[in-house]
């Protein structure tokens, strides 16, 4: 039996680029909803695989459930463009942005419906579980965060530690949020979710739903697996928000910005773990000694050098330095 909520219509926007191996699981998770969405809108962002035919095969299944399934193709313009096109074709009171390699739990819509029925002025977000390429839940993953510590005015928390809302699908967005023309920044190719959330968090309060309703998939082709790309695009993102003005988090952003600039000056060194440790140490020092946090360059360089030295002691850093010197001699004579 098809169940829809009165006055609680949901459109699910699914951007996709060459995700034929995963998109069926995303569509299945929509069909399993105990409260059905009004429509699912697949925006094919220039796929060259079998995405079109796979989506077409789901049309009868969605019709049986009373859900409108739309397929729209565009030449490749990026995930932000695809989401914005989906917004233009949506009409429901609530919008979910679900990536085509991720999934949602069967009670996703119903749990959000319960919340919004009693709290129309707030915005809710849920926690997540991480799944692998086969859909198996990965327990105790190091990237999972303490979600419930971030509520109400979360703008500064998002800038300091954005992993507690790491994907737009953790939020079911009320349409009123985008009524003023708010859209995803199509110039960003990384952290576009975070940029979108920050714009909303600047003027809205968030409440945590203590349910793991979203399934975030980690697999070999995730953008976040390319660390050089992540560092480079993170620099663009941090500089963007430094220029916009980041309030209490401006110090932390400058620290990250300069630290990542240092890292990219040494492209042949594996500084990812050092960077993680440096940022944690930098955050701790700035919280402990706020009067000294103004000297951003000194704090950033010192934290980085400190953890680089610890790596030298363990021996792993020496190999990287030798490799870097060899490469410089070979290619920059």
C-alpha positions as CSV (number, residue, x, y, z in Angstrom):
1,X,0.0,0.0,0.0
2,X,1.3,3.4,-0.9
3,X,1.5,5.9,2.0
4,X,1.9,9.6,1.5
5,X,1.9,12.2,4.3
6,X,-0.7,14.9,4.1
7,X,0.8,18.3,3.5
8,X,4.3,16.8,3.7
9,X,5.5,16.3,0.1
10,X,9.1,15.4,-0.6
11,X,11.1,15.6,-3.8
12,X,14.4,13.6,-4.0
13,X,17.0,15.0,-6.3
14,X,19.6,12.5,-7.4
15,X,22.6,13.8,-9.4
16,X,24.6,11.1,-11.1
17,X,27.7,10.7,-13.3
18,X,28.7,7.2,-14.4
19,X,27.2,5.5,-11.3
20,X,25.5,2.6,-13.0
21,X,27.0,0.3,-10.4
22,X,25.3,2.0,-7.5
23,X,22.3,4.0,-8.7
24,X,19.9,1.0,-8.4
25,X,20.6,0.7,-4.7
26,X,19.9,4.4,-4.3
27,X,16.6,4.0,-6.2
28,X,15.7,0.9,-4.1
29,X,16.2,2.8,-0.9
30,X,13.6,5.4,-2.1
31,X,11.1,2.6,-3.0
32,X,11.5,1.2,0.5
33,X,10.4,4.4,2.3
34,X,7.5,3.9,4.7
35,X,6.3,7.4,3.8
36,X,6.7,7.8,0.0
37,X,8.1,10.9,-1.6
38,X,6.1,12.7,-4.3
39,X,8.8,12.4,-6.9
40,X,12.4,11.3,-7.5
41,X,14.4,13.4,-10.1
42,X,17.5,11.8,-11.5
43,X,19.8,14.4,-13.1
44,X,22.2,12.6,-15.3
45,X,25.4,14.7,-15.5
46,X,26.8,13.5,-18.8
47,X,27.0,9.8,-18.0
48,X,28.5,7.5,-20.6
49,X,27.5,4.3,-18.9
50,X,24.1,2.5,-18.7
51,X,22.5,5.0,-16.3
52,X,19.7,6.0,-18.6
53,X,18.5,2.4,-19.2
54,X,18.7,1.5,-15.5
55,X,16.6,4.4,-14.5
56,X,14.0,3.6,-17.2
57,X,13.7,0.1,-15.9
58,X,12.5,1.5,-12.6
59,X,9.6,3.5,-14.0
60,X,7.0,0.7,-13.5
61,X,8.2,0.1,-9.9
62,X,7.9,3.8,-9.1
63,X,4.5,4.0,-10.7
64,X,3.2,1.1,-8.6
65,X,4.3,3.1,-5.5
66,X,2.7,6.3,-6.7
67,X,6.0,8.1,-7.0
68,X,6.8,10.2,-10.1
69,X,10.3,9.2,-11.4
70,X,11.9,11.8,-13.8
71,X,15.1,11.5,-15.8
72,X,16.9,14.6,-17.1
73,X,20.1,14.5,-19.0
74,X,22.6,17.4,-19.2
75,X,26.1,17.6,-20.6
76,X,28.6,17.3,-17.8
77,X,28.6,20.4,-15.7
78,X,29.3,19.0,-12.2
79,X,27.2,18.0,-9.2
80,X,26.3,21.5,-8.1
81,X,24.8,22.3,-11.5
82,X,22.9,19.0,-11.5
83,X,21.4,19.7,-8.1
84,X,20.4,23.2,-9.1
85,X,18.7,21.8,-12.2
86,X,16.9,19.4,-9.9
87,X,15.7,22.3,-7.7
88,X,14.3,24.0,-10.8
89,X,12.2,21.0,-11.6
90,X,11.1,20.3,-8.0
91,X,7.8,21.5,-6.5
92,X,7.4,19.8,-3.1
93,X,7.6,21.4,0.4
94,X,10.8,19.5,1.2
95,X,13.9,18.5,-0.8
96,X,16.4,15.8,-0.3
97,X,19.7,15.7,-2.2
98,X,20.7,12.1,-2.5
99,X,23.9,11.2,-4.3
100,X,23.5,8.2,-6.6
101,X,26.1,6.1,-4.8
102,X,24.4,6.6,-1.4
103,X,21.2,5.3,0.3
104,X,18.7,6.2,2.9
105,X,17.0,4.1,5.6
106,X,13.3,3.1,5.1
107,X,12.2,5.5,7.9
108,X,14.1,8.5,6.6
109,X,11.1,10.5,5.4
110,X,8.8,9.4,8.3
111,X,11.4,10.4,11.0
112,X,11.9,13.8,9.5
113,X,8.1,14.2,9.1
114,X,7.6,13.6,12.8
115,X,10.2,16.3,13.6
116,X,9.0,19.0,11.2
117,X,5.4,18.5,12.2
118,X,6.3,19.7,15.7
119,X,9.2,22.0,14.9
120,X,8.4,23.9,11.6
121,X,10.9,26.7,12.3
122,X,14.0,24.6,12.7
123,X,16.1,22.5,10.4
124,X,16.9,18.9,11.2
125,X,19.9,16.8,10.4
126,X,20.5,13.1,11.0
127,X,23.7,11.1,11.6
128,X,25.0,8.5,9.2
129,X,26.4,5.1,8.8
130,X,29.3,4.4,6.5
131,X,28.9,1.6,4.0
132,X,31.5,0.0,1.6
133,X,31.1,-0.6,-2.1
134,X,29.0,-3.7,-1.4
135,X,26.6,-1.9,0.9
136,X,28.0,-3.4,4.1
137,X,28.0,-1.1,7.1
138,X,31.5,-0.2,8.3
139,X,31.5,-0.1,12.1
140,X,33.7,2.2,14.2
141,X,35.0,4.1,11.1
142,X,37.5,6.8,12.2
143,X,35.6,9.4,10.2
144,X,32.4,9.0,12.2
145,X,31.9,12.0,14.6
146,X,30.0,12.8,17.8
147,X,27.0,14.1,16.1
148,X,24.8,15.3,19.0
149,X,27.4,17.8,20.2
150,X,26.4,20.2,17.4
151,X,23.0,21.8,17.6
152,X,21.2,25.1,17.2
153,X,23.7,27.7,15.8
154,X,26.1,25.4,14.1
155,X,27.8,27.9,11.7
156,X,31.1,28.0,13.5
157,X,31.1,24.3,14.3
158,X,30.7,23.6,10.5
159,X,33.7,25.6,9.7
160,X,35.8,24.1,12.5
161,X,34.9,20.5,12.1
162,X,32.6,19.8,9.1
163,X,32.5,16.0,9.4
164,X,29.4,15.9,11.5
165,X,27.4,17.0,8.5
166,X,29.5,15.6,5.7
167,X,26.8,15.3,3.1
168,X,23.7,17.3,2.1
169,X,21.6,14.1,2.4
170,X,21.8,14.3,6.2
171,X,19.4,17.2,5.9
172,X,15.9,17.2,4.6
173,X,15.6,20.8,3.5
174,X,12.4,22.8,3.8
175,X,11.6,24.5,0.5
176,X,11.4,27.9,2.3
177,X,15.2,27.8,2.7
178,X,15.7,28.0,-1.1
179,X,12.8,30.3,-1.8
180,X,15.1,33.3,-1.9
181,X,17.2,31.9,-4.7
182,X,19.8,30.0,-2.6
183,X,21.6,27.5,-4.8
184,X,24.8,25.4,-4.9
185,X,27.9,27.2,-5.9
186,X,28.7,25.8,-9.4
187,X,32.3,27.1,-9.2
188,X,33.1,24.7,-6.4
189,X,34.1,21.1,-7.2
190,X,34.8,20.1,-3.6
191,X,33.0,21.0,-0.3
192,X,30.0,22.3,-2.3
193,X,27.7,20.6,0.3
194,X,29.5,22.4,3.1
195,X,29.3,25.8,1.3
196,X,25.5,25.3,0.8
197,X,25.0,24.4,4.5
198,X,27.1,27.3,5.8
199,X,24.9,29.7,3.8
200,X,21.8,28.2,5.5
201,X,23.4,27.9,9.0
202,X,24.3,31.6,9.0
203,X,20.6,32.4,9.6
204,X,18.9,29.2,10.8
205,X,19.1,26.9,13.8
206,X,19.7,23.2,13.4
207,X,18.4,20.3,15.5
208,X,19.9,16.8,15.6
209,X,17.8,13.7,15.0
210,X,19.4,10.9,16.9
211,X,18.9,8.3,14.2
212,X,21.3,6.9,11.6
213,X,19.0,7.5,8.6
214,X,21.6,8.1,5.9
215,X,24.0,5.6,4.5
216,X,27.2,7.2,3.1
217,X,29.2,5.1,0.8
218,X,33.0,5.1,0.7
219,X,34.5,3.5,-2.4
220,X,37.5,3.7,-4.7
221,X,36.2,6.5,-6.9
222,X,35.1,8.9,-4.1
223,X,36.5,12.3,-4.7
224,X,37.8,12.5,-1.1
225,X,40.2,9.6,-1.8
226,X,42.4,11.9,-4.0
227,X,44.3,13.8,-1.2
228,X,46.1,16.2,-3.5
229,X,42.8,17.2,-5.0
230,X,41.3,17.6,-1.6
231,X,44.1,19.8,-0.4
232,X,44.0,22.0,-3.5
233,X,40.3,22.5,-3.5
234,X,40.2,23.0,0.3
235,X,42.5,25.9,-0.2
236,X,40.0,27.5,-2.6
237,X,37.2,26.8,-0.2
238,X,38.9,28.2,2.9
239,X,40.0,31.3,1.0
240,X,36.5,31.8,-0.3
241,X,35.1,31.9,3.3
242,X,38.0,34.0,4.6
243,X,37.1,36.6,2.0
244,X,33.4,36.4,2.9
245,X,34.2,36.7,6.6
246,X,33.9,33.7,8.8
247,X,33.2,35.3,12.2
248,X,34.7,33.4,15.2
249,X,36.2,30.8,12.9
250,X,38.4,33.1,10.8
251,X,41.5,32.2,12.9
252,X,40.9,28.5,12.3
253,X,40.4,29.0,8.6
254,X,43.6,30.9,8.2
255,X,45.4,28.2,10.0
256,X,44.0,25.5,7.7
257,X,44.5,27.7,4.6
258,X,48.2,28.3,5.3
259,X,48.9,24.8,6.4
260,X,47.5,23.3,3.2
261,X,49.5,25.8,1.2
262,X,52.6,24.5,2.9
263,X,51.6,20.9,2.1
264,X,51.1,21.6,-1.6
265,X,54.6,23.1,-1.8
266,X,55.9,19.6,-1.3
267,X,53.7,17.5,-3.7
268,X,55.9,14.4,-3.5
269,X,55.7,14.1,0.3
270,X,52.9,12.2,2.0
271,X,51.9,14.8,4.6
272,X,48.3,13.8,5.1
273,X,48.7,12.2,8.5
274,X,51.0,15.1,9.6
275,X,48.4,17.6,8.4
276,X,45.7,15.9,10.4
277,X,47.8,15.9,13.6
278,X,48.9,19.5,13.0
279,X,45.4,20.8,12.6
280,X,44.2,19.0,15.8
281,X,47.2,20.5,17.6
282,X,46.6,23.9,16.1
283,X,42.9,23.8,17.2
284,X,43.9,22.8,20.7
285,X,46.5,25.6,21.1
286,X,44.1,28.3,19.8
287,X,41.5,27.2,22.3
288,X,43.9,27.0,25.2
289,X,45.8,30.2,24.4
290,X,43.3,32.5,22.5
291,X,45.4,35.6,23.1
292,X,48.2,34.1,21.0
293,X,46.0,32.8,18.2
294,X,46.3,36.0,16.2
295,X,49.8,35.0,15.0
296,X,48.4,32.5,12.5
297,X,51.6,32.0,10.4
298,X,53.6,31.1,13.5
299,X,51.0,28.7,14.8
300,X,50.5,27.0,11.5
301,X,54.2,26.6,10.7
302,X,55.1,25.5,14.2
303,X,52.4,22.9,14.5
304,X,53.4,21.5,11.1
305,X,57.1,21.5,11.9
306,X,56.4,19.8,15.2
307,X,54.6,16.9,13.7
308,X,56.9,16.6,10.8
309,X,59.8,16.3,13.3
310,X,58.0,13.5,15.1
311,X,57.7,11.7,11.8
312,X,61.4,12.1,11.2
313,X,62.0,10.4,14.6
314,X,59.8,7.5,13.5
315,X,61.8,7.2,10.2
316,X,58.9,7.5,7.8
317,X,59.6,11.1,7.1
318,X,63.2,10.4,6.1
319,X,62.1,8.2,3.2
320,X,59.8,10.8,1.9
321,X,62.4,13.5,2.1
322,X,64.9,11.4,0.2
323,X,62.3,10.7,-2.5
324,X,61.5,14.4,-2.7
325,X,65.2,15.3,-3.1
326,X,65.7,12.6,-5.7
327,X,62.7,13.8,-7.7
328,X,63.8,17.4,-7.5
329,X,67.3,16.4,-8.9
330,X,65.8,14.3,-11.6
331,X,63.2,16.8,-12.9
332,X,64.5,20.2,-11.9
333,X,68.1,20.2,-12.9
